[in-house]
Amino acid sequence: MVRIVAQNISYSYPVLEHIRSLKNQMMRTLIGGSIRKDGRKTMVQALDDVSFSLEPGDRFGLLGRNGSGKTTMLRLLAGLVSPDTGSLEIEGRVLSLITRGTGINEEMTGAANLELPLRILGASDAEVAEARRRIPEFIELGPFLDLPVRTYSEGMKARLSFGISTFLRRDIILLDEWIATGDQDFVAKANARMAEMVADTGILVVATHSTELISTVCNKVAIMDGGRIRYLGDVEGALAAYAQDAQLD
């Protein structure tokens, strides 16, 4: 069984000393959420009483301006942080594609970099061995794979990172925006790989600013604002609410 159930989740973090003197309204603009005092600490309430549930087949879009809590929600789902209050139940193997390039050492060759990032993503010995066979063919770097990554162009680095991060299959995929990266010749191939991954996974959660992506991929949407879910429902209703917000800004 694959599922995600979040019930009344709240999460806060302390603000660094050097920005505590900023006025509350300015801080909300910069980092989202609400500002509160906890003893001598200034805290940002990044998520506030957030609830939702996802089942197999759900493609869940998180919409909202910068600082609304989208990425924080992804970090909680990835297990990078834990909620202060509330409960979060996750059944299924999770693949987090929140950050690209994690674990890559630019002083090492591309070939030597195939293992560590996969280990960080939870790959088994068998999956690493298969990756060594299949990733080089997919990313098409040829002899450059035996050169240090620091010698690569940005497009070549993007190919390597993409090939590694999208190799593993999981029950739940977490995305911070759609990954379609690299030089122009690689974009179509990358998009096809991403579409295949989404089709094969049980649950997708994607944080995005793209209403086109929401309408193309998702069947459920949460509009986030100040760490809270302001709208939770279908795509049509979400896009209408989001468009109305844009008109009011």
CYANA upper distance limits for C-alpha pairs under 8 A (distance plus 0.5 A):
  1 MET  CA     56 PRO  CA      8.43
  1 MET  CA     91 GLU  CA      7.07
  1 MET  CA     92 GLY  CA      7.47
  2 VAL  CA     55 GLU  CA      6.94
  2 VAL  CA     56 PRO  CA      6.36
  2 VAL  CA     90 ILE  CA      8.15
  2 VAL  CA     91 GLU  CA      5.55
  2 VAL  CA     92 GLY  CA      5.53
  2 VAL  CA    171 ASP  CA      7.23
  2 VAL  CA    172 ILE  CA      8.24
  2 VAL  CA    202 GLY  CA      7.04
  2 VAL  CA    203 ILE  CA      8.00
  3 ARG  CA     53 SER  CA      7.99
  3 ARG  CA     54 LEU  CA      6.05
  3 ARG  CA     55 GLU  CA      5.27
  3 ARG  CA     56 PRO  CA      7.01
  3 ARG  CA     89 GLU  CA      8.33
  3 ARG  CA     90 ILE  CA      6.40
  3 ARG  CA     91 GLU  CA      5.73
  3 ARG  CA     92 GLY  CA      7.51
  3 ARG  CA    203 ILE  CA      8.06
  4 ILE  CA     53 SER  CA      6.06
  4 ILE  CA     54 LEU  CA      5.53
  4 ILE  CA     55 GLU  CA      7.28
  4 ILE  CA     88 LEU  CA      7.89
  4 ILE  CA     89 GLU  CA      6.19
  4 ILE  CA     90 ILE  CA      5.13
  4 ILE  CA     91 GLU  CA      7.02
  5 VAL  CA     51 SER  CA      8.16
  5 VAL  CA     52 PHE  CA      6.62
  5 VAL  CA     53 SER  CA      4.85
  5 VAL  CA     54 LEU  CA      6.93
  5 VAL  CA     87 SER  CA      8.46
  5 VAL  CA     88 LEU  CA      6.31
  5 VAL  CA     89 GLU  CA      5.61
  5 VAL  CA     90 ILE  CA      7.11
  6 ALA  CA     50 VAL  CA      7.56
  6 ALA  CA     51 SER  CA      5.42
  6 ALA  CA     52 PHE  CA      5.76
  6 ALA  CA     53 SER  CA      6.60
  6 ALA  CA     86 GLY  CA      8.15
  6 ALA  CA     87 SER  CA      6.44
  6 ALA  CA     88 LEU  CA      5.07
  6 ALA  CA     89 GLU  CA      6.98
  7 GLN  CA     49 ASP  CA      8.17
  7 GLN  CA     50 VAL  CA      7.07
  7 GLN  CA     51 SER  CA      4.98
  7 GLN  CA     52 PHE  CA      7.19
  7 GLN  CA     86 GLY  CA      6.09
  7 GLN  CA     87 SER  CA      5.77
  7 GLN  CA     88 LEU  CA      6.94
  8 ASN  CA     48 ASP  CA      8.14
  8 ASN  CA     49 ASP  CA      4.71
  8 ASN  CA     50 VAL  CA      5.39
  8 ASN  CA     51 SER  CA      5.59
  8 ASN  CA     85 THR  CA      7.78
  8 ASN  CA     86 GLY  CA      5.25
  8 ASN  CA     87 SER  CA      7.37
  9 ILE  CA     47 LEU  CA      7.46
  9 ILE  CA     48 ASP  CA      6.98
  9 ILE  CA     49 ASP  CA      5.37
  9 ILE  CA     50 VAL  CA      5.32
  9 ILE  CA     51 SER  CA      6.97
  9 ILE  CA     83 PRO  CA      6.59
  9 ILE  CA     84 ASP  CA      7.92
  9 ILE  CA     85 THR  CA      6.15
  9 ILE  CA     86 GLY  CA      4.80
  9 ILE  CA     87 SER  CA      6.70
  9 ILE  CA     88 LEU  CA      7.89
 10 SER  CA     45 GLN  CA      8.08
 10 SER  CA     46 ALA  CA      8.07
 10 SER  CA     47 LEU  CA      5.32
 10 SER  CA     48 ASP  CA      4.94
 10 SER  CA     49 ASP  CA      5.65
 10 SER  CA     50 VAL  CA      7.08
 10 SER  CA     83 PRO  CA      6.28
 10 SER  CA     84 ASP  CA      6.22
 10 SER  CA     85 THR  CA      5.83
 10 SER  CA     86 GLY  CA      6.98
 11 TYR  CA     45 GLN  CA      6.69
 11 TYR  CA     46 ALA  CA      6.24
 11 TYR  CA     47 LEU  CA      5.45
 11 TYR  CA     48 ASP  CA      7.18
 11 TYR  CA     82 SER  CA      8.14
 11 TYR  CA     83 PRO  CA      5.51
 11 TYR  CA     84 ASP  CA      5.55
 11 TYR  CA     85 THR  CA      7.56
 12 SER  CA     43 MET  CA      6.83
 12 SER  CA     44 VAL  CA      5.85
 12 SER  CA     45 GLN  CA      4.86
 12 SER  CA     46 ALA  CA      5.74
 12 SER  CA     47 LEU  CA      7.26
 12 SER  CA     84 ASP  CA      7.63
 13 TYR  CA     43 MET  CA      5.98
 13 TYR  CA     44 VAL  CA      5.95
 13 TYR  CA     45 GLN  CA      7.38
 13 TYR  CA     46 ALA  CA      7.80
 14 PRO  CA     41 LYS  CA      7.02
 14 PRO  CA     42 THR  CA      6.25
 14 PRO  CA     43 MET  CA      4.85
 14 PRO  CA     44 VAL  CA      6.67
 15 VAL  CA     19 ILE  CA      7.56
 15 VAL  CA     20 ARG  CA      7.09
 15 VAL  CA     41 LYS  CA      8.13
 15 VAL  CA     42 THR  CA      6.16
 15 VAL  CA     43 MET  CA      6.15
 15 VAL  CA     44 VAL  CA      7.06
 16 LEU  CA     20 ARG  CA      7.14
 20 ARG  CA     42 THR  CA      7.42
 22 LEU  CA     26 MET  CA      7.05
 22 LEU  CA     27 MET  CA      6.92
 23 LYS  CA     27 MET  CA      6.88
 24 ASN  CA     28 ARG  CA      6.72
 24 ASN  CA     35 ILE  CA      7.06
 25 GLN  CA     29 THR  CA      6.94
 26 MET  CA     30 LEU  CA      6.84
 27 MET  CA     31 ILE  CA      6.43
 27 MET  CA     32 GLY  CA      7.63
 27 MET  CA     35 ILE  CA      8.45
 28 ARG  CA     32 GLY  CA      4.95
 28 ARG  CA     33 GLY  CA      6.62
 28 ARG  CA     34 SER  CA      7.02
 28 ARG  CA     35 ILE  CA      8.06
 28 ARG  CA     67 GLY  CA      8.39
 28 ARG  CA    226 GLY  CA      8.34
 29 THR  CA     67 GLY  CA      8.12
 30 LEU  CA     67 GLY  CA      7.43
 31 ILE  CA     66 ASN  CA      7.91
 31 ILE  CA     67 GLY  CA      5.19
 31 ILE  CA     68 SER  CA      8.35
 32 GLY  CA     46 ALA  CA      7.47
 32 GLY  CA     66 ASN  CA      7.68
 32 GLY  CA     67 GLY  CA      4.47
 32 GLY  CA     68 SER  CA      5.74
 32 GLY  CA     69 GLY  CA      7.65
 32 GLY  CA    225 ASP  CA      8.33
 32 GLY  CA    226 GLY  CA      5.79
 32 GLY  CA    227 GLY  CA      7.58
 33 GLY  CA     44 VAL  CA      6.62
 33 GLY  CA     45 GLN  CA      5.68
 33 GLY  CA     46 ALA  CA      5.31
 33 GLY  CA     47 LEU  CA      7.45
 33 GLY  CA     67 GLY  CA      7.38
 33 GLY  CA     68 SER  CA      6.90
 33 GLY  CA     69 GLY  CA      7.65
 33 GLY  CA    225 ASP  CA      8.07
 33 GLY  CA    226 GLY  CA      4.43
 33 GLY  CA    227 GLY  CA      5.38
 34 SER  CA     44 VAL  CA      6.20
 34 SER  CA     45 GLN  CA      5.59
 34 SER  CA     46 ALA  CA      7.64
 34 SER  CA    226 GLY  CA      6.92
 34 SER  CA    227 GLY  CA      8.14
 35 ILE  CA     42 THR  CA      7.52
 35 ILE  CA     43 MET  CA      6.29
 35 ILE  CA     44 VAL  CA      5.39
 35 ILE  CA     45 GLN  CA      6.74
 36 ARG  CA     42 THR  CA      6.46
 36 ARG  CA     43 MET  CA      5.83
 36 ARG  CA     44 VAL  CA      7.10
 36 ARG  CA     45 GLN  CA      7.89
 37 LYS  CA     41 LYS  CA      6.32
 37 LYS  CA     42 THR  CA      5.30
 37 LYS  CA     43 MET  CA      6.47
 38 ASP  CA     42 THR  CA      6.77
 38 ASP  CA     43 MET  CA      7.19
 45 GLN  CA    227 GLY  CA      7.34
 46 ALA  CA     68 SER  CA      8.18
 46 ALA  CA     69 GLY  CA      6.24
 46 ALA  CA     72 THR  CA      7.49
 46 ALA  CA    226 GLY  CA      7.69
 46 ALA  CA    227 GLY  CA      5.45
 47 LEU  CA     69 GLY  CA      6.57
 47 LEU  CA     72 THR  CA      8.00
 47 LEU  CA     73 MET  CA      8.07
 47 LEU  CA    226 GLY  CA      8.08
 47 LEU  CA    227 GLY  CA      4.51
 47 LEU  CA    228 ARG  CA      6.51
 48 ASP  CA    227 GLY  CA      5.90
 48 ASP  CA    228 ARG  CA      5.80
 49 ASP  CA     86 GLY  CA      8.15
 49 ASP  CA    228 ARG  CA      7.18
 50 VAL  CA    227 GLY  CA      8.46
 50 VAL  CA    228 ARG  CA      6.52
 50 VAL  CA    229 ILE  CA      6.74
 51 SER  CA    229 ILE  CA      8.49
 54 LEU  CA     58 ASP  CA      6.58
 54 LEU  CA     60 PHE  CA      8.29
 54 LEU  CA    203 ILE  CA      7.84
 55 GLU  CA    202 GLY  CA      8.29
 55 GLU  CA    203 ILE  CA      7.37
 56 PRO  CA    202 GLY  CA      5.28
 56 PRO  CA    203 ILE  CA      6.13
 57 GLY  CA    201 THR  CA      8.42
 57 GLY  CA    202 GLY  CA      5.95
 57 GLY  CA    203 ILE  CA      6.25
 58 ASP  CA    202 GLY  CA      7.76
 58 ASP  CA    203 ILE  CA      5.72
 58 ASP  CA    204 LEU  CA      7.01
 58 ASP  CA    218 CYS  CA      8.00
 58 ASP  CA    219 ASN  CA      6.89
 58 ASP  CA    220 LYS  CA      7.41
 59 ARG  CA    203 ILE  CA      6.43
 59 ARG  CA    204 LEU  CA      5.18
 59 ARG  CA    205 VAL  CA      6.55
 59 ARG  CA    206 VAL  CA      8.29
 59 ARG  CA    217 VAL  CA      7.19
 59 ARG  CA    218 CYS  CA      5.03
 59 ARG  CA    219 ASN  CA      5.98
 59 ARG  CA    220 LYS  CA      6.73
 60 PHE  CA    203 ILE  CA      8.24
 60 PHE  CA    204 LEU  CA      6.50
 60 PHE  CA    205 VAL  CA      5.24
 60 PHE  CA    206 VAL  CA      6.83
 60 PHE  CA    218 CYS  CA      6.13
 60 PHE  CA    219 ASN  CA      6.94
 60 PHE  CA    220 LYS  CA      5.33
 60 PHE  CA    221 VAL  CA      6.03
 60 PHE  CA    222 ALA  CA      8.12
 61 GLY  CA    205 VAL  CA      6.45
 61 GLY  CA    206 VAL  CA      5.56
 61 GLY  CA    207 ALA  CA      6.42
 61 GLY  CA    208 THR  CA      7.64
 61 GLY  CA    214 ILE  CA      6.64
 61 GLY  CA    218 CYS  CA      6.44
 61 GLY  CA    219 ASN  CA      8.42
 61 GLY  CA    220 LYS  CA      6.75
 61 GLY  CA    221 VAL  CA      5.11
 61 GLY  CA    222 ALA  CA      6.79
 62 LEU  CA     70 LYS  CA      6.48
 62 LEU  CA    205 VAL  CA      7.95
 62 LEU  CA    206 VAL  CA      6.58
 62 LEU  CA    207 ALA  CA      5.03
 62 LEU  CA    208 THR  CA      6.73
 62 LEU  CA    221 VAL  CA      6.46
 62 LEU  CA    222 ALA  CA      5.60
 62 LEU  CA    223 ILE  CA      6.55
 62 LEU  CA    224 MET  CA      7.43
 63 LEU  CA     70 LYS  CA      7.70
 63 LEU  CA    207 ALA  CA      6.80
 63 LEU  CA    208 THR  CA      6.25
 63 LEU  CA    209 HIS  CA      6.47
 63 LEU  CA    221 VAL  CA      7.69
 63 LEU  CA    222 ALA  CA      6.66
 63 LEU  CA    223 ILE  CA      5.21
 63 LEU  CA    224 MET  CA      6.57
 64 GLY  CA     68 SER  CA      6.22
 64 GLY  CA     69 GLY  CA      8.47
 64 GLY  CA     70 LYS  CA      7.58
 64 GLY  CA    208 THR  CA      8.14
 64 GLY  CA    209 HIS  CA      7.15
 64 GLY  CA    223 ILE  CA      6.09
 64 GLY  CA    224 MET  CA      5.55
 64 GLY  CA    225 ASP  CA      6.74
 65 ARG  CA    209 HIS  CA      7.73
 65 ARG  CA    224 MET  CA      8.38
 65 ARG  CA    225 ASP  CA      7.89
 67 GLY  CA    226 GLY  CA      7.68
 67 GLY  CA    227 GLY  CA      8.48
 68 SER  CA    224 MET  CA      6.00
 68 SER  CA    225 ASP  CA      5.16
 68 SER  CA    226 GLY  CA      5.32
 68 SER  CA    227 GLY  CA      5.84
 68 SER  CA    228 ARG  CA      8.21
 69 GLY  CA     73 MET  CA      6.62
 69 GLY  CA    224 MET  CA      7.01
 69 GLY  CA    225 ASP  CA      7.68
 69 GLY  CA    226 GLY  CA      7.26
 69 GLY  CA    227 GLY  CA      5.25
 69 GLY  CA    228 ARG  CA      8.01
 70 LYS  CA     74 LEU  CA      7.01
 70 LYS  CA    207 ALA  CA      6.30
 70 LYS  CA    224 MET  CA      7.37
 71 THR  CA     75 ARG  CA      6.70
 71 THR  CA    176 ASP  CA      7.50
 71 THR  CA    207 ALA  CA      7.28
 72 THR  CA     76 LEU  CA      6.86
 73 MET  CA     77 LEU  CA      6.81
 74 LEU  CA     78 ALA  CA      6.58
 74 LEU  CA     98 ILE  CA      7.91
 74 LEU  CA    174 LEU  CA      7.14
 74 LEU  CA    175 LEU  CA      8.31
 74 LEU  CA    176 ASP  CA      8.26
 74 LEU  CA    205 VAL  CA      8.34
 74 LEU  CA    207 ALA  CA      8.19
 75 ARG  CA     79 GLY  CA      6.79
 75 ARG  CA     80 LEU  CA      5.79
 75 ARG  CA     81 VAL  CA      6.72
 75 ARG  CA     98 ILE  CA      8.38
 76 LEU  CA     80 LEU  CA      6.38
 76 LEU  CA     81 VAL  CA      5.68
 76 LEU  CA     82 SER  CA      6.38
 76 LEU  CA     83 PRO  CA      7.54
 77 LEU  CA     90 ILE  CA      8.38
 77 LEU  CA    174 LEU  CA      8.36
 78 ALA  CA     94 VAL  CA      7.51
 78 ALA  CA     95 LEU  CA      8.25
 78 ALA  CA     96 SER  CA      6.45
 78 ALA  CA    174 LEU  CA      7.95
 83 PRO  CA     87 SER  CA      7.93
 83 PRO  CA     88 LEU  CA      8.41
 92 GLY  CA    170 ARG  CA      8.25
 92 GLY  CA    171 ASP  CA      5.88
 92 GLY  CA    172 ILE  CA      7.06
 93 ARG  CA    170 ARG  CA      5.89
 93 ARG  CA    171 ASP  CA      5.65
 93 ARG  CA    172 ILE  CA      6.64
 94 VAL  CA    170 ARG  CA      6.24
 94 VAL  CA    171 ASP  CA      6.63
 94 VAL  CA    172 ILE  CA      5.19
 94 VAL  CA    173 ILE  CA      6.45
 94 VAL  CA    174 LEU  CA      8.02
 95 LEU  CA    121 LEU  CA      7.32
 95 LEU  CA    168 LEU  CA      8.15
 95 LEU  CA    169 ARG  CA      8.02
 95 LEU  CA    170 ARG  CA      6.18
 95 LEU  CA    171 ASP  CA      8.24
 95 LEU  CA    172 ILE  CA      6.62
 95 LEU  CA    173 ILE  CA      5.41
 95 LEU  CA    174 LEU  CA      6.78
 96 SER  CA    121 LEU  CA      7.99
 96 SER  CA    173 ILE  CA      6.51
 96 SER  CA    174 LEU  CA      5.30
 96 SER  CA    175 LEU  CA      7.22
 97 LEU  CA    165 SER  CA      7.27
 97 LEU  CA    173 ILE  CA      7.80
 97 LEU  CA    174 LEU  CA      6.22
 97 LEU  CA    175 LEU  CA      5.64
 97 LEU  CA    176 ASP  CA      7.40
 98 ILE  CA    174 LEU  CA      7.10
 98 ILE  CA    175 LEU  CA      5.89
 98 ILE  CA    176 ASP  CA      5.49
 99 THR  CA    176 ASP  CA      8.15
100 ARG  CA    161 SER  CA      6.76
100 ARG  CA    162 PHE  CA      7.89
100 ARG  CA    165 SER  CA      7.51
101 GLY  CA    117 PRO  CA      8.21
101 GLY  CA    161 SER  CA      5.72
101 GLY  CA    165 SER  CA      8.43
102 THR  CA    117 PRO  CA      6.52
103 GLY  CA    113 ASN  CA      8.38
103 GLY  CA    116 LEU  CA      6.34
103 GLY  CA    117 PRO  CA      5.05
103 GLY  CA    120 ILE  CA      7.69
104 ILE  CA    113 ASN  CA      6.28
104 ILE  CA    116 LEU  CA      7.80
104 ILE  CA    117 PRO  CA      6.84
104 ILE  CA    161 SER  CA      8.43
105 ASN  CA    113 ASN  CA      7.15
105 ASN  CA    149 VAL  CA      7.88
106 GLU  CA    148 PRO  CA      6.71
106 GLU  CA    149 VAL  CA      5.00
106 GLU  CA    150 ARG  CA      5.29
107 GLU  CA    148 PRO  CA      5.90
107 GLU  CA    149 VAL  CA      6.74
107 GLU  CA    150 ARG  CA      6.59
108 MET  CA    112 ALA  CA      6.61
108 MET  CA    113 ASN  CA      7.05
108 MET  CA    147 LEU  CA      8.15
108 MET  CA    148 PRO  CA      5.39
108 MET  CA    149 VAL  CA      6.72
109 THR  CA    113 ASN  CA      6.79
109 THR  CA    145 LEU  CA      6.82
109 THR  CA    146 ASP  CA      5.77
109 THR  CA    147 LEU  CA      5.30
109 THR  CA    148 PRO  CA      4.41
109 THR  CA    149 VAL  CA      6.01
110 GLY  CA    114 LEU  CA      7.27
110 GLY  CA    144 PHE  CA      8.02
110 GLY  CA    145 LEU  CA      5.11
110 GLY  CA    146 ASP  CA      6.55
110 GLY  CA    147 LEU  CA      6.98
110 GLY  CA    148 PRO  CA      6.81
110 GLY  CA    149 VAL  CA      6.15
110 GLY  CA    160 LEU  CA      7.67
111 ALA  CA    132 ARG  CA      8.26
111 ALA  CA    145 LEU  CA      5.87
111 ALA  CA    146 ASP  CA      6.44
113 ASN  CA    117 PRO  CA      7.71
114 LEU  CA    118 LEU  CA      7.36
114 LEU  CA    128 VAL  CA      8.29
114 LEU  CA    131 ALA  CA      7.89
114 LEU  CA    132 ARG  CA      7.27
114 LEU  CA    164 ILE  CA      7.21
115 GLU  CA    119 ARG  CA      6.69
115 GLU  CA    128 VAL  CA      6.64
116 LEU  CA    120 ILE  CA      6.77
117 PRO  CA    121 LEU  CA      6.84
117 PRO  CA    164 ILE  CA      7.65
117 PRO  CA    165 SER  CA      8.20
118 LEU  CA    122 GLY  CA      6.82
118 LEU  CA    123 ALA  CA      5.81
118 LEU  CA    128 VAL  CA      7.38
118 LEU  CA    164 ILE  CA      7.23
118 LEU  CA    165 SER  CA      7.87
119 ARG  CA    123 ALA  CA      5.45
119 ARG  CA    124 SER  CA      7.77
119 ARG  CA    128 VAL  CA      8.34
121 LEU  CA    165 SER  CA      8.43
123 ALA  CA    127 GLU  CA      6.17
123 ALA  CA    128 VAL  CA      6.77
123 ALA  CA    168 LEU  CA      7.85
124 SER  CA    128 VAL  CA      6.75
125 ASP  CA    129 ALA  CA      6.75
126 ALA  CA    130 GLU  CA      6.73
127 GLU  CA    131 ALA  CA      6.53
127 GLU  CA    168 LEU  CA      8.25
128 VAL  CA    132 ARG  CA      6.82
129 ALA  CA    133 ARG  CA      7.33
130 GLU  CA    134 ARG  CA      6.70
131 ALA  CA    135 ILE  CA      5.88
131 ALA  CA    164 ILE  CA      8.44
131 ALA  CA    167 PHE  CA      7.60
132 ARG  CA    136 PRO  CA      7.48
133 ARG  CA    137 GLU  CA      8.05
134 ARG  CA    138 PHE  CA      7.00
135 ILE  CA    139 ILE  CA      6.67
135 ILE  CA    163 GLY  CA      6.43
135 ILE  CA    164 ILE  CA      7.47
135 ILE  CA    167 PHE  CA      7.90
136 PRO  CA    140 GLU  CA      6.50
136 PRO  CA    141 LEU  CA      7.35
136 PRO  CA    142 GLY  CA      7.92
136 PRO  CA    145 LEU  CA      8.09
138 PHE  CA    163 GLY  CA      7.45
139 ILE  CA    159 ARG  CA      6.14
139 ILE  CA    160 LEU  CA      6.88
139 ILE  CA    163 GLY  CA      6.55
141 LEU  CA    145 LEU  CA      6.19
141 LEU  CA    156 MET  CA      7.74
143 PRO  CA    147 LEU  CA      7.99
144 PHE  CA    152 TYR  CA      8.33
147 LEU  CA    151 THR  CA      7.53
148 PRO  CA    152 TYR  CA      7.98
149 VAL  CA    157 LYS  CA      7.47
152 TYR  CA    156 MET  CA      6.11
152 TYR  CA    157 LYS  CA      6.52
153 SER  CA    157 LYS  CA      6.81
154 GLU  CA    158 ALA  CA      6.62
154 GLU  CA    182 GLY  CA      8.04
155 GLY  CA    159 ARG  CA      6.79
155 GLY  CA    181 THR  CA      8.29
155 GLY  CA    182 GLY  CA      4.95
155 GLY  CA    183 ASP  CA      5.62
156 MET  CA    160 LEU  CA      6.83
156 MET  CA    182 GLY  CA      7.33
156 MET  CA    183 ASP  CA      8.32
157 LYS  CA    161 SER  CA      6.66
157 LYS  CA    182 GLY  CA      8.34
158 ALA  CA    162 PHE  CA      6.41
158 ALA  CA    181 THR  CA      6.64
158 ALA  CA    182 GLY  CA      5.50
159 ARG  CA    163 GLY  CA      6.47
159 ARG  CA    181 THR  CA      7.72
159 ARG  CA    182 GLY  CA      6.06
159 ARG  CA    186 PHE  CA      8.19
160 LEU  CA    164 ILE  CA      6.80
161 SER  CA    165 SER  CA      6.56
162 PHE  CA    166 THR  CA      6.48
162 PHE  CA    179 ILE  CA      8.34
162 PHE  CA    181 THR  CA      7.83
162 PHE  CA    190 ALA  CA      8.31
163 GLY  CA    167 PHE  CA      6.58
166 THR  CA    193 ARG  CA      8.21
166 THR  CA    194 MET  CA      8.06
166 THR  CA    197 MET  CA      8.28
169 ARG  CA    197 MET  CA      7.59
169 ARG  CA    200 ASP  CA      8.44
169 ARG  CA    201 THR  CA      7.87
170 ARG  CA    201 THR  CA      6.81
171 ASP  CA    201 THR  CA      5.63
171 ASP  CA    202 GLY  CA      5.45
171 ASP  CA    203 ILE  CA      6.99
172 ILE  CA    201 THR  CA      6.60
172 ILE  CA    202 GLY  CA      6.31
172 ILE  CA    203 ILE  CA      5.24
172 ILE  CA    204 LEU  CA      6.32
172 ILE  CA    205 VAL  CA      8.29
173 ILE  CA    198 VAL  CA      8.25
173 ILE  CA    201 THR  CA      7.49
173 ILE  CA    203 ILE  CA      6.92
173 ILE  CA    204 LEU  CA      5.42
173 ILE  CA    205 VAL  CA      6.81
174 LEU  CA    204 LEU  CA      6.63
174 LEU  CA    205 VAL  CA      5.47
174 LEU  CA    206 VAL  CA      6.43
175 LEU  CA    179 ILE  CA      8.41
175 LEU  CA    204 LEU  CA      8.23
175 LEU  CA    205 VAL  CA      6.72
175 LEU  CA    206 VAL  CA      5.05
175 LEU  CA    207 ALA  CA      6.81
176 ASP  CA    206 VAL  CA      6.24
176 ASP  CA    207 ALA  CA      5.40
176 ASP  CA    208 THR  CA      6.98
177 GLU  CA    206 VAL  CA      6.78
177 GLU  CA    207 ALA  CA      6.14
177 GLU  CA    208 THR  CA      5.38
177 GLU  CA    209 HIS  CA      8.22
178 TRP  CA    206 VAL  CA      8.09
178 TRP  CA    208 THR  CA      8.21
178 TRP  CA    213 LEU  CA      8.49
179 ILE  CA    190 ALA  CA      8.13
179 ILE  CA    191 ASN  CA      8.12
179 ILE  CA    194 MET  CA      7.73
180 ALA  CA    187 VAL  CA      6.22
180 ALA  CA    190 ALA  CA      5.90
180 ALA  CA    191 ASN  CA      6.10
180 ALA  CA    194 MET  CA      8.28
181 THR  CA    186 PHE  CA      7.92
181 THR  CA    187 VAL  CA      6.43
181 THR  CA    190 ALA  CA      7.36
182 GLY  CA    186 PHE  CA      6.36
182 GLY  CA    187 VAL  CA      6.76
183 ASP  CA    187 VAL  CA      7.04
184 GLN  CA    188 ALA  CA      8.28
185 ASP  CA    189 LYS  CA      8.32
186 PHE  CA    190 ALA  CA      6.60
187 VAL  CA    191 ASN  CA      6.59
188 ALA  CA    192 ALA  CA      6.71
189 LYS  CA    193 ARG  CA      6.79
190 ALA  CA    194 MET  CA      6.72
191 ASN  CA    195 ALA  CA      6.63
192 ALA  CA    196 GLU  CA      6.68
193 ARG  CA    197 MET  CA      6.74
194 MET  CA    198 VAL  CA      6.72
195 ALA  CA    199 ALA  CA      6.66
196 GLU  CA    200 ASP  CA      6.75
197 MET  CA    201 THR  CA      6.69
198 VAL  CA    204 LEU  CA      7.26
208 THR  CA    213 LEU  CA      8.29
208 THR  CA    214 ILE  CA      8.41
210 SER  CA    214 ILE  CA      6.96
211 THR  CA    215 SER  CA      6.64
211 THR  CA    239 LEU  CA      7.42
212 GLU  CA    216 THR  CA      6.60
213 LEU  CA    217 VAL  CA      6.34
213 LEU  CA    218 CYS  CA      8.06
214 ILE  CA    218 CYS  CA      5.62
214 ILE  CA    221 VAL  CA      8.25
214 ILE  CA    235 VAL  CA      7.63
215 SER  CA    219 ASN  CA      8.50
215 SER  CA    235 VAL  CA      6.92
215 SER  CA    236 GLU  CA      8.48
218 CYS  CA    235 VAL  CA      7.50
219 ASN  CA    234 ASP  CA      6.63
219 ASN  CA    235 VAL  CA      6.44
220 LYS  CA    232 LEU  CA      7.99
220 LYS  CA    233 GLY  CA      6.17
220 LYS  CA    234 ASP  CA      5.41
220 LYS  CA    235 VAL  CA      6.39
221 VAL  CA    231 TYR  CA      8.25
221 VAL  CA    232 LEU  CA      6.30
221 VAL  CA    233 GLY  CA      6.11
221 VAL  CA    234 ASP  CA      6.47
221 VAL  CA    235 VAL  CA      6.40
221 VAL  CA    238 ALA  CA      6.76
222 ALA  CA    229 ILE  CA      6.67
222 ALA  CA    230 ARG  CA      7.83
222 ALA  CA    231 TYR  CA      5.98
222 ALA  CA    232 LEU  CA      4.98
222 ALA  CA    233 GLY  CA      7.20
222 ALA  CA    238 ALA  CA      7.82
223 ILE  CA    229 ILE  CA      6.28
223 ILE  CA    230 ARG  CA      6.11
223 ILE  CA    231 TYR  CA      5.54
223 ILE  CA    232 LEU  CA      7.13
223 ILE  CA    238 ALA  CA      7.46
223 ILE  CA    242 TYR  CA      7.93
224 MET  CA    228 ARG  CA      6.05
224 MET  CA    229 ILE  CA      5.05
224 MET  CA    230 ARG  CA      6.19
224 MET  CA    231 TYR  CA      7.78
225 ASP  CA    229 ILE  CA      6.89
225 ASP  CA    230 ARG  CA      6.82
231 TYR  CA    238 ALA  CA      7.33
231 TYR  CA    241 ALA  CA      8.35
232 LEU  CA    238 ALA  CA      7.94
233 GLY  CA    237 GLY  CA      7.33
233 GLY  CA    238 ALA  CA      7.19
234 ASP  CA    238 ALA  CA      6.74
235 VAL  CA    239 LEU  CA      6.59
236 GLU  CA    240 ALA  CA      6.84
237 GLY  CA    241 ALA  CA      6.71
238 ALA  CA    242 TYR  CA      6.50
239 LEU  CA    243 ALA  CA      6.50
240 ALA  CA    244 GLN  CA      6.77
241 ALA  CA    245 ASP  CA      6.84
242 TYR  CA    246 ALA  CA      6.84
243 ALA  CA    247 GLN  CA      6.94
244 GLN  CA    248 LEU  CA      6.98
245 ASP  CA    249 ASP  CA      6.93
